[in-house]
Amino acid sequence: MSKDISELVVPIDCHYITNERACAFLLVEGDRASFVDNNTVFAVPYLLEALEQRGLKRENVDYIVVTHVHLDHAGGTAELIKHCPNAKVIAHPKASRHLTNPSRLIEGARAVYGEPLFTQLYGEIQPVPEERIYSVSDNEMIIWGERKLIFMHVLGHATHHICIYDSKVNGVFTGDSFGIGISDKNNYENLFIIASTAPADFDPFEAEKTINRILDLSPDYVFLPHYGIHKSPEKIADKLLRALDSMRILIDTALAKAIPDDKLMDWLCPRVEESLVEQIKWCGYKDVEGAMKWLGDDPRINAMGLMMTIQRMRKK
């Protein structure tokens, strides 16, 4: 690969909550373009600006790929397709149903964030016309220019999640299935990584399977919406698997102690925050306070995901 990776896969800062907290990826293939994830309606101008800066026409956008329909990844889809008239939205079959009817997504996100924060973060979520969506099957391949794009159905973070292998860069667009963290923008070395245990479908066992499935592809890069380009995925995976072990211990302990549902969040929140601090320290990252500030509300949201996992296990 003669070009620098960032010329073929362009991270676009969506300015979600803060700078460099969430990105979409612009894939450049000659005079053609595609997006992987699109964040919110408020991010769409940044995506269109990235096209313009590279002399790419909006009508030459072929695909808008959605890794999963959590609104910080897919909330801008309906708005973006208005500006990209020839683009096809690619998604997991379960995600496609939510894109055409986002009411349950909106209800779930409002429950997590509350008002007025939900509206501040996500604005108005419009449905995507069914005819603009293509649902990919597991291991389906699409040839796009010189690229083979292979779509994988993966579990652990969401039941409607896909990852995408890109043959041209030997990299995987992981959505939230390969953790959350930042890298050095000069050499793409991971600085820190944590496991995402956000609601509502977190499953530590399936999350581990997904990490190993990604590693089986021997990628040189993983592309994280939170955040950026990361090389040496096998090194990152070691830390993620250790982090998942910590989450399993919290789940098992809560089950063993039979902590009642109405006490779970109070019990989980400080323990999850403590675990995230440890995960950051495992990476050798010195500015732990800065990393936790960057994570924002994630400790609470991750605790909520563990709570829902525990409640689901009890029902079984």
Secondary structure, DSSP 8 states (H G I E B T S, - for coil): --S-HHHHEEEEE---SSTTS-EEEEEEETTEEEEE--B-GGGHHHHHHHHHHTT--GGGEEEEE-S---HHHHTTHHHHHHH-TT-EEEE-HHHHHHHH-THHHHHHHHHHH-TTHHHHHH-------GGGEEE--TTEEEEETTEEEEEEEE-SS-TTEEEEEETTTTEEE-TTTT-EEEE-TTT--EEEEE----SS---HHHHHHHHHHHHTT--SEEEETTTEEEE-HHHHHHHHHHHHHHHHHHHHHHHHTT--HHHHHHHHHHHHHHHHHHHHHHTT-S-HHHHHHHHTTHHHHHHHHHHHHHHHHHH-
